[in-house]
């Protein structure tokens, strides 16, 4: 006597496998977002300047961004 649930289960499993195989491989993004050592040093220096000047948090991010983009 055939089991009536075997065919639907097999169809669901095959569709799930096909969908998983169709997904594109994920690419790592963290290395692209990391700062170089020179940028990290510059940011630390800009943060120190902001702290020395007692700049509040509202203006601090703007100050640091301006400092980071300033050409020295």
GUNUBA-50797 format. One record per atom (N, C-alpha, C, O, CB): residue number from 1; residue in three letters; atom name; x, y, z. Coordinates in steps of 0.001 Angstrom, whole numbers, plus 500000, padded with zeros to 6 digits. Glycine has a CB too. Layout:
# GUNUBA-50797
+-----+-----+----+--------+--------+--------+
|   k |   r |  a |      x |      y |      z |
+-----+-----+----+--------+--------+--------+
| NUM | Ala | CA |      X |      Y |      Z |
...
+-----+-----+----+--------+--------+--------+
END
This chain:
# GUNUBA-50797
+-----+-----+----+--------+--------+--------+
|   k |   r |  a |      x |      y |      z |
+-----+-----+----+--------+--------+--------+
|   1 | Unk |  N | 500845 | 498827 | 500000 |
|   1 | Unk | CA | 500000 | 500000 | 500000 |
|   1 | Unk |  C | 500898 | 501246 | 500000 |
|   1 | Unk |  O | 501707 | 501401 | 500915 |
|   1 | Unk | CB | 499034 | 499992 | 501228 |
|   2 | Unk |  N | 500782 | 502144 | 498999 |
|   2 | Unk | CA | 501633 | 503340 | 498937 |
|   2 | Unk |  C | 501262 | 504335 | 500023 |
|   2 | Unk |  O | 500112 | 504436 | 500452 |
|   2 | Unk | CB | 501524 | 504005 | 497563 |
|   3 | Unk |  N | 502251 | 505042 | 500433 |
|   3 | Unk | CA | 502034 | 506064 | 501471 |
|   3 | Unk |  C | 501731 | 507392 | 500780 |
|   3 | Unk |  O | 502522 | 507835 | 499948 |
|   3 | Unk | CB | 503289 | 506196 | 502421 |
|   4 | Unk |  N | 500616 | 508037 | 501097 |
|   4 | Unk | CA | 500208 | 509252 | 500384 |
|   4 | Unk |  C | 501053 | 510475 | 500696 |
|   4 | Unk |  O | 501004 | 511445 | 499939 |
|   4 | Unk | CB | 498790 | 509558 | 500699 |
|   5 | Unk |  N | 501813 | 510474 | 501760 |
|   5 | Unk | CA | 502585 | 511672 | 502125 |
|   5 | Unk |  C | 503998 | 511679 | 501546 |
|   5 | Unk |  O | 504679 | 512702 | 501632 |
|   5 | Unk | CB | 502665 | 511788 | 503630 |
|   6 | Unk |  N | 504455 | 510594 | 500968 |
|   6 | Unk | CA | 505823 | 510508 | 500465 |
|   6 | Unk |  C | 506037 | 511453 | 499283 |
|   6 | Unk |  O | 507039 | 512168 | 499252 |
|   6 | Unk | CB | 506148 | 509070 | 500053 |
|   7 | Unk |  N | 505140 | 511474 | 498330 |
|   7 | Unk | CA | 505302 | 512310 | 497149 |
|   7 | Unk |  C | 505293 | 513805 | 497483 |
|   7 | Unk |  O | 506174 | 514521 | 497006 |
|   7 | Unk | CB | 504208 | 512003 | 496153 |
|   8 | Unk |  N | 504345 | 514311 | 498275 |
|   8 | Unk | CA | 504388 | 515740 | 498620 |
|   8 | Unk |  C | 505641 | 516120 | 499408 |
|   8 | Unk |  O | 506196 | 517197 | 499193 |
|   8 | Unk | CB | 503155 | 516115 | 499423 |
|   9 | Unk |  N | 506089 | 515268 | 500303 |
|   9 | Unk | CA | 507297 | 515562 | 501079 |
|   9 | Unk |  C | 508510 | 515604 | 500160 |
|   9 | Unk |  O | 509369 | 516474 | 500307 |
|   9 | Unk | CB | 507503 | 514510 | 502195 |
|  10 | Unk |  N | 508589 | 514676 | 499218 |
|  10 | Unk | CA | 509703 | 514647 | 498274 |
|  10 | Unk |  C | 509704 | 515905 | 497408 |
|  10 | Unk |  O | 510767 | 516448 | 497107 |
|  10 | Unk | CB | 509628 | 513388 | 497390 |
|  11 | Unk |  N | 508533 | 516366 | 497010 |
|  11 | Unk | CA | 508438 | 517578 | 496186 |
|  11 | Unk |  C | 508890 | 518800 | 496976 |
|  11 | Unk |  O | 509599 | 519653 | 496442 |
|  11 | Unk | CB | 506996 | 517779 | 495678 |
|  12 | Unk |  N | 508496 | 518892 | 498221 |
|  12 | Unk | CA | 508889 | 520029 | 499061 |
|  12 | Unk |  C | 510398 | 520040 | 499289 |
|  12 | Unk |  O | 511030 | 521095 | 499233 |
|  12 | Unk | CB | 508149 | 519983 | 500413 |
|  13 | Unk |  N | 510971 | 518873 | 499543 |
|  13 | Unk | CA | 512412 | 518781 | 499776 |
|  13 | Unk |  C | 513183 | 519169 | 498520 |
|  13 | Unk |  O | 514182 | 519884 | 498603 |
|  13 | Unk | CB | 512799 | 517360 | 500222 |
|  14 | Unk |  N | 512728 | 518703 | 497359 |
|  14 | Unk | CA | 513444 | 519031 | 496123 |
|  14 | Unk |  C | 513343 | 520525 | 495808 |
|  14 | Unk |  O | 514311 | 521117 | 495329 |
|  14 | Unk | CB | 512889 | 518206 | 494949 |
|  15 | Unk |  N | 512196 | 521139 | 496067 |
|  15 | Unk | CA | 512059 | 522582 | 495847 |
|  15 | Unk |  C | 512933 | 523377 | 496806 |
|  15 | Unk |  O | 513520 | 524387 | 496416 |
|  15 | Unk | CB | 510601 | 523007 | 496003 |
|  16 | Unk |  N | 513024 | 522939 | 498041 |
|  16 | Unk | CA | 513859 | 523637 | 499022 |
|  16 | Unk |  C | 515332 | 523554 | 498631 |
|  16 | Unk |  O | 516068 | 524532 | 498764 |
|  16 | Unk | CB | 513648 | 523047 | 500430 |
|  17 | Unk |  N | 515760 | 522397 | 498151 |
|  17 | Unk | CA | 517159 | 522245 | 497725 |
|  17 | Unk |  C | 517457 | 523113 | 496510 |
|  17 | Unk |  O | 518527 | 523717 | 496426 |
|  17 | Unk | CB | 517469 | 520774 | 497405 |
|  18 | Unk |  N | 516523 | 523179 | 495571 |
|  18 | Unk | CA | 516712 | 523997 | 494380 |
|  18 | Unk |  C | 516781 | 525479 | 494744 |
|  18 | Unk |  O | 517589 | 526221 | 494184 |
|  18 | Unk | CB | 515579 | 523748 | 493377 |
|  19 | Unk |  N | 515949 | 525905 | 495668 |
|  19 | Unk | CA | 515960 | 527310 | 496091 |
|  19 | Unk |  C | 517260 | 527653 | 496804 |
|  19 | Unk |  O | 517795 | 528746 | 496619 |
|  19 | Unk | CB | 514765 | 527607 | 497008 |
|  20 | Unk |  N | 517771 | 526742 | 497611 |
|  20 | Unk | CA | 519029 | 526989 | 498319 |
|  20 | Unk |  C | 520192 | 527053 | 497346 |
|  20 | Unk |  O | 521112 | 527850 | 497532 |
|  20 | Unk | CB | 519281 | 525901 | 499369 |
|  21 | Unk |  N | 520163 | 526235 | 496324 |
|  21 | Unk | CA | 521253 | 526229 | 495341 |
|  21 | Unk |  C | 521222 | 527477 | 494466 |
|  21 | Unk |  O | 522259 | 527879 | 493937 |
|  21 | Unk | CB | 521169 | 524978 | 494463 |
|  22 | Unk |  N | 520063 | 528095 | 494304 |
|  22 | Unk | CA | 519929 | 529272 | 493441 |
|  22 | Unk |  C | 520402 | 530553 | 494117 |
|  22 | Unk |  O | 520581 | 531564 | 493438 |
|  22 | Unk | CB | 518489 | 529433 | 493008 |
|  23 | Unk |  N | 520611 | 530544 | 495438 |
|  23 | Unk | CA | 521036 | 531741 | 496160 |
|  23 | Unk |  C | 522480 | 532092 | 495799 |
|  23 | Unk |  O | 523329 | 531201 | 495773 |
|  23 | Unk | CB | 520895 | 531534 | 497686 |
|  24 | Unk |  N | 522782 | 533355 | 495523 |
|  24 | Unk | CA | 524168 | 533742 | 495241 |
|  24 | Unk |  C | 525020 | 533639 | 496511 |
|  24 | Unk |  O | 524524 | 533808 | 497625 |
|  24 | Unk | CB | 524225 | 535183 | 494671 |
|  25 | Unk |  N | 526279 | 533365 | 496319 |
|  25 | Unk | CA | 527189 | 533263 | 497456 |
|  25 | Unk |  C | 527373 | 534639 | 498080 |
|  25 | Unk |  O | 527502 | 535635 | 497368 |
|  25 | Unk | CB | 528554 | 532670 | 497025 |
|  26 | Unk |  N | 527385 | 534695 | 499398 |
|  26 | Unk | CA | 527571 | 535967 | 500101 |
|  26 | Unk |  C | 529043 | 536341 | 500086 |
|  26 | Unk |  O | 529913 | 535481 | 500222 |
|  26 | Unk | CB | 527046 | 535883 | 501559 |
|  27 | Unk |  N | 529311 | 537601 | 499924 |
|  27 | Unk | CA | 530672 | 538114 | 499910 |
|  27 | Unk |  C | 530966 | 538808 | 501236 |
|  27 | Unk |  O | 530102 | 539507 | 501765 |
|  27 | Unk | CB | 530885 | 539085 | 498722 |
|  28 | Unk |  N | 532150 | 538631 | 501776 |
|  28 | Unk | CA | 532480 | 539338 | 503020 |
|  28 | Unk |  C | 532578 | 540834 | 502770 |
|  28 | Unk |  O | 533148 | 541267 | 501768 |
|  28 | Unk | CB | 533803 | 538811 | 503614 |
|  29 | Unk |  N | 532022 | 541620 | 503679 |
|  29 | Unk | CA | 532035 | 543068 | 503504 |
|  29 | Unk |  C | 532864 | 543777 | 504568 |
|  29 | Unk |  O | 533181 | 544956 | 504406 |
|  29 | Unk | CB | 530623 | 543600 | 503524 |
|  30 | Unk |  N | 533217 | 543107 | 505629 |
|  30 | Unk | CA | 533949 | 543759 | 506716 |
|  30 | Unk |  C | 535307 | 544307 | 506282 |
|  30 | Unk |  O | 535630 | 545436 | 506653 |
|  30 | Unk | CB | 534142 | 542788 | 507850 |
|  31 | Unk |  N | 536124 | 543573 | 505516 |
|  31 | Unk | CA | 537415 | 544146 | 505136 |
|  31 | Unk |  C | 537291 | 545434 | 504328 |
|  31 | Unk |  O | 538158 | 546304 | 504409 |
|  31 | Unk | CB | 538201 | 543141 | 504346 |
|  32 | Unk |  N | 536221 | 545558 | 503554 |
|  32 | Unk | CA | 536032 | 546761 | 502753 |
|  32 | Unk |  C | 535674 | 547960 | 503621 |
|  32 | Unk |  O | 535934 | 549100 | 503237 |
|  32 | Unk | CB | 534950 | 546534 | 501711 |
|  33 | Unk |  N | 535088 | 547719 | 504773 |
|  33 | Unk | CA | 534640 | 548810 | 505637 |
|  33 | Unk |  C | 535672 | 549198 | 506679 |
|  33 | Unk |  O | 535519 | 550219 | 507348 |
|  33 | Unk | CB | 533361 | 548429 | 506322 |
|  34 | Unk |  N | 536718 | 548403 | 506827 |
|  34 | Unk | CA | 537712 | 548686 | 507856 |
|  34 | Unk |  C | 538624 | 549826 | 507419 |
|  34 | Unk |  O | 538910 | 549984 | 506233 |
|  34 | Unk | CB | 538539 | 547430 | 508166 |
|  35 | Unk |  N | 539079 | 550618 | 508389 |
|  35 | Unk | CA | 539986 | 551723 | 508116 |
|  35 | Unk |  C | 541413 | 551218 | 508008 |
|  35 | Unk |  O | 541780 | 550209 | 508611 |
|  35 | Unk | CB | 539879 | 552795 | 509206 |
|  36 | Unk |  N | 542194 | 551920 | 507247 |
|  36 | Unk | CA | 543615 | 551606 | 507194 |
|  36 | Unk |  C | 544260 | 552087 | 508496 |
|  36 | Unk |  O | 543683 | 552918 | 509197 |
|  36 | Unk | CB | 544298 | 552265 | 505944 |
|  37 | Unk |  N | 545437 | 551579 | 508824 |
|  37 | Unk | CA | 546093 | 552030 | 510065 |
|  37 | Unk |  C | 546341 | 553537 | 510095 |
|  37 | Unk |  O | 546232 | 554156 | 511154 |
|  37 | Unk | CB | 547414 | 551303 | 510242 |
|  38 | Unk |  N | 546672 | 554133 | 508956 |
|  38 | Unk | CA | 546906 | 555580 | 508945 |
|  38 | Unk |  C | 545605 | 556348 | 509195 |
|  38 | Unk |  O | 545606 | 557373 | 509876 |
|  38 | Unk | CB | 547527 | 556014 | 507602 |
|  39 | Unk |  N | 544492 | 555845 | 508639 |
|  39 | Unk | CA | 543204 | 556490 | 508892 |
|  39 | Unk |  C | 542800 | 556347 | 510361 |
|  39 | Unk |  O | 542233 | 557270 | 510946 |
|  39 | Unk | CB | 542117 | 555890 | 507983 |
|  40 | Unk |  N | 543092 | 555194 | 510947 |
|  40 | Unk | CA | 542756 | 554979 | 512357 |
|  40 | Unk |  C | 543559 | 555924 | 513249 |
|  40 | Unk |  O | 543026 | 556468 | 514217 |
|  40 | Unk | CB | 543020 | 553511 | 512759 |
|  41 | Unk |  N | 544837 | 556120 | 512927 |
|  41 | Unk | CA | 545664 | 557051 | 513711 |
|  41 | Unk |  C | 545144 | 558476 | 513583 |
|  41 | Unk |  O | 545093 | 559221 | 514561 |
|  41 | Unk | CB | 547134 | 556986 | 513257 |
|  42 | Unk |  N | 544755 | 558846 | 512354 |
|  42 | Unk | CA | 544239 | 560192 | 512131 |
|  42 | Unk |  C | 542933 | 560401 | 512902 |
|  42 | Unk |  O | 542704 | 561471 | 513466 |
|  42 | Unk | CB | 544019 | 560441 | 510626 |
|  43 | Unk |  N | 542074 | 559364 | 512924 |
|  43 | Unk | CA | 540816 | 559485 | 513658 |
|  43 | Unk |  C | 541081 | 559613 | 515156 |
|  43 | Unk |  O | 540410 | 560385 | 515841 |
|  43 | Unk | CB | 539907 | 558273 | 513377 |
|  44 | Unk |  N | 542054 | 558860 | 515665 |
|  44 | Unk | CA | 542392 | 558977 | 517082 |
|  44 | Unk |  C | 542877 | 560383 | 517404 |
|  44 | Unk |  O | 542527 | 560946 | 518441 |
|  44 | Unk | CB | 543462 | 557946 | 517469 |
|  45 | Unk |  N | 543685 | 560947 | 516507 |
|  45 | Unk | CA | 544184 | 562306 | 516721 |
|  45 | Unk |  C | 543036 | 563309 | 516691 |
|  45 | Unk |  O | 542999 | 564237 | 517500 |
|  45 | Unk | CB | 545236 | 562671 | 515657 |
|  46 | Unk |  N | 542097 | 563125 | 515758 |
|  46 | Unk | CA | 540947 | 564031 | 515668 |
|  46 | Unk |  C | 540055 | 563898 | 516903 |
|  46 | Unk |  O | 539547 | 564897 | 517413 |
|  46 | Unk | CB | 540132 | 563743 | 514390 |
|  47 | Unk |  N | 539863 | 562668 | 517383 |
|  47 | Unk | CA | 539073 | 562458 | 518602 |
|  47 | Unk |  C | 539750 | 563115 | 519802 |
|  47 | Unk |  O | 539076 | 563678 | 520664 |
|  47 | Unk | CB | 538873 | 560950 | 518865 |
|  48 | Unk |  N | 541077 | 563046 | 519860 |
|  48 | Unk | CA | 541815 | 563678 | 520962 |
|  48 | Unk |  C | 541647 | 565191 | 520908 |
|  48 | Unk |  O | 541450 | 565833 | 521940 |
|  48 | Unk | CB | 543315 | 563304 | 520904 |
|  49 | Unk |  N | 541725 | 565767 | 519693 |
|  49 | Unk | CA | 541517 | 567212 | 519549 |
|  49 | Unk |  C | 540115 | 567594 | 520028 |
|  49 | Unk |  O | 539942 | 568594 | 520724 |
|  49 | Unk | CB | 541722 | 567651 | 518074 |
|  50 | Unk |  N | 539126 | 566801 | 519655 |
|  50 | Unk | CA | 537746 | 567086 | 520065 |
|  50 | Unk |  C | 537609 | 567008 | 521580 |
|  50 | Unk |  O | 536909 | 567819 | 522187 |
|  50 | Unk | CB | 536767 | 566104 | 519394 |
|  51 | Unk |  N | 538273 | 566041 | 522184 |
|  51 | Unk | CA | 538207 | 565908 | 523646 |
|  51 | Unk |  C | 538925 | 567069 | 524317 |
|  51 | Unk |  O | 538434 | 567609 | 525309 |
|  51 | Unk | CB | 538822 | 564567 | 524102 |
|  52 | Unk |  N | 540088 | 567461 | 523786 |
|  52 | Unk | CA | 540843 | 568573 | 524363 |
|  52 | Unk |  C | 540080 | 569891 | 524277 |
|  52 | Unk |  O | 540211 | 570753 | 525145 |
|  52 | Unk | CB | 542183 | 568711 | 523662 |
|  53 | Unk |  N | 539280 | 570038 | 523220 |
|  53 | Unk | CA | 538500 | 571267 | 523043 |
|  53 | Unk |  C | 537123 | 571179 | 523712 |
|  53 | Unk |  O | 536322 | 572108 | 523612 |
|  53 | Unk | CB | 538330 | 571567 | 521556 |
|  54 | Unk |  N | 536854 | 570064 | 524393 |
|  54 | Unk | CA | 535588 | 569852 | 525104 |
|  54 | Unk |  C | 534376 | 570019 | 524188 |
|  54 | Unk |  O | 533386 | 570648 | 524562 |
|  54 | Unk | CB | 535481 | 570820 | 526275 |
|  55 | Unk |  N | 534466 | 569451 | 522991 |
|  55 | Unk | CA | 533358 | 569536 | 522037 |
|  55 | Unk |  C | 532304 | 568512 | 522434 |
|  55 | Unk |  O | 532618 | 567345 | 522669 |
|  55 | Unk | CB | 533849 | 569295 | 520567 |
|  56 | Unk |  N | 531063 | 568950 | 522507 |
|  56 | Unk | CA | 529955 | 568084 | 522908 |
|  56 | Unk |  C | 529622 | 567093 | 521789 |
|  56 | Unk |  O | 530009 | 567289 | 520637 |
|  56 | Unk | CB | 528710 | 568928 | 523268 |
|  57 | Unk |  N | 528912 | 566045 | 522141 |
|  57 | Unk | CA | 528618 | 564970 | 521199 |
|  57 | Unk |  C | 527834 | 565427 | 519981 |
|  57 | Unk |  O | 528005 | 564862 | 518900 |
|  57 | Unk | CB | 527861 | 563890 | 521893 |
|  58 | Unk |  N | 526985 | 566428 | 520122 |
|  58 | Unk | CA | 526205 | 566906 | 518981 |
|  58 | Unk |  C | 527105 | 567399 | 517857 |
|  58 | Unk |  O | 526849 | 567124 | 516685 |
|  58 | Unk | CB | 525260 | 568020 | 519415 |
|  59 | Unk |  N | 528143 | 568117 | 518207 |
|  59 | Unk | CA | 529045 | 568684 | 517207 |
|  59 | Unk |  C | 530309 | 567853 | 517002 |
|  59 | Unk |  O | 531067 | 568083 | 516060 |
|  59 | Unk | CB | 529426 | 570083 | 517605 |
|  60 | Unk |  N | 530524 | 566897 | 517883 |
|  60 | Unk | CA | 531770 | 566123 | 517860 |
|  60 | Unk |  C | 531939 | 565324 | 516563 |
|  60 | Unk |  O | 533023 | 565318 | 515981 |
|  60 | Unk | CB | 531813 | 565178 | 519051 |
|  61 | Unk |  N | 530876 | 564648 | 516107 |
|  61 | Unk | CA | 530993 | 563842 | 514888 |
|  61 | Unk |  C | 531288 | 564725 | 513679 |
|  61 | Unk |  O | 532070 | 564351 | 512805 |
|  61 | Unk | CB | 529706 | 563034 | 514650 |
|  62 | Unk |  N | 530659 | 565894 | 513634 |
|  62 | Unk | CA | 530930 | 566821 | 512528 |
|  62 | Unk |  C | 532380 | 567306 | 512584 |
|  62 | Unk |  O | 533051 | 567400 | 511557 |
|  62 | Unk | CB | 529956 | 568030 | 512576 |
|  63 | Unk |  N | 532850 | 567609 | 513782 |
|  63 | Unk | CA | 534230 | 568053 | 513959 |
|  63 | Unk |  C | 535211 | 566970 | 513502 |
|  63 | Unk |  O | 536172 | 567253 | 512787 |
|  63 | Unk | CB | 534491 | 568422 | 515431 |
|  64 | Unk |  N | 534957 | 565735 | 513920 |
|  64 | Unk | CA | 535865 | 564637 | 513573 |
|  64 | Unk |  C | 535850 | 564392 | 512059 |
|  64 | Unk |  O | 536902 | 564161 | 511463 |
|  64 | Unk | CB | 535470 | 563342 | 514334 |
|  65 | Unk |  N | 534682 | 564440 | 511444 |
|  65 | Unk | CA | 534606 | 564249 | 509988 |
|  65 | Unk |  C | 535349 | 565356 | 509248 |
|  65 | Unk |  O | 536070 | 565088 | 508287 |
|  65 | Unk | CB | 533139 | 564206 | 509528 |
|  66 | Unk |  N | 535175 | 566595 | 509694 |
|  66 | Unk | CA | 535914 | 567711 | 509090 |
|  66 | Unk |  C | 537411 | 567533 | 509280 |
|  66 | Unk |  O | 538197 | 567775 | 508364 |
|  66 | Unk | CB | 535463 | 569050 | 509692 |
|  67 | Unk |  N | 537799 | 567112 | 510471 |
|  67 | Unk | CA | 539212 | 566896 | 510776 |
|  67 | Unk |  C | 539779 | 565781 | 509893 |
|  67 | Unk |  O | 540898 | 565891 | 509392 |
|  67 | Unk | CB | 539399 | 566549 | 512274 |
|  68 | Unk |  N | 539013 | 564722 | 509707 |
|  68 | Unk | CA | 539488 | 563576 | 508912 |
|  68 | Unk |  C | 539654 | 563951 | 507428 |
|  68 | Unk |  O | 540556 | 563452 | 506754 |
|  68 | Unk | CB | 538504 | 562387 | 509047 |
|  69 | Unk |  N | 538782 | 564827 | 506931 |
|  69 | Unk | CA | 538849 | 565186 | 505515 |
|  69 | Unk |  C | 539783 | 566363 | 505255 |
|  69 | Unk |  O | 540098 | 566660 | 504103 |
|  69 | Unk | CB | 537466 | 565513 | 505000 |
|  70 | Unk |  N | 540222 | 567027 | 506306 |
|  70 | Unk | CA | 541132 | 568170 | 506137 |
|  70 | Unk |  C | 542475 | 567690 | 505600 |
|  70 | Unk |  O | 543010 | 566670 | 506033 |
|  70 | Unk | CB | 541327 | 568927 | 507480 |
|  71 | Unk |  N | 543001 | 568445 | 504655 |
|  71 | Unk | CA | 544313 | 568099 | 504081 |
|  71 | Unk |  C | 545386 | 568790 | 504870 |
|  71 | Unk |  O | 545374 | 570007 | 505053 |
|  71 | Unk | CB | 544406 | 568491 | 502585 |
|  72 | Unk |  N | 546330 | 567975 | 505341 |
|  72 | Unk | CA | 547428 | 568543 | 506136 |
|  72 | Unk |  C | 548728 | 568305 | 505439 |
|  72 | Unk |  O | 549779 | 568704 | 505939 |
|  72 | Unk | CB | 547470 | 567945 | 507547 |
+-----+-----+----+--------+--------+--------+
END
